[in-house]
Amino acid sequence: MEAVVMEGAVKRFRVMALVAGVMSLLLWFVYVPVKAFSSNPDVHSSLVWIPMVHGYLYPIYVITAIQLSVQARWSLPKMLGFILAGTLPVASIVAERKVVKLFPTKK
């Protein structure tokens, strides 16, 4: 039973880490430069969904990181590292790769 619970936590974390990573990349490398350097309001208004979606998805990423950390019985600093990985572009993707190495999928 515990292996099934752990497998579910890993899958949820992997999905949310990849989604949060992509949204973070879009936020930092598409939305922020357009907002800072573009004077065209139409371009900005077409991208306003990016920070909104990122804002809704990041708490879900945090919850999945906490759930995985609790299930894996990781220390608080390691848990915080995985949570904070969602704040930097690409860091959550790197965290996802570390989880894959720690918990390889069974085929």
Secondary structure, 3 states (H helix, E strand, C coil): CHHHHHHHHHHHHHHHHHHHHHHHHHHHHHHHHHHHHCCCHHHHHHCCHHHHHHHHHHHHHHHHHHHHHHHHCCCHHHHHHHHHHHHCCCHHHHHHHHHHHHCCCCC
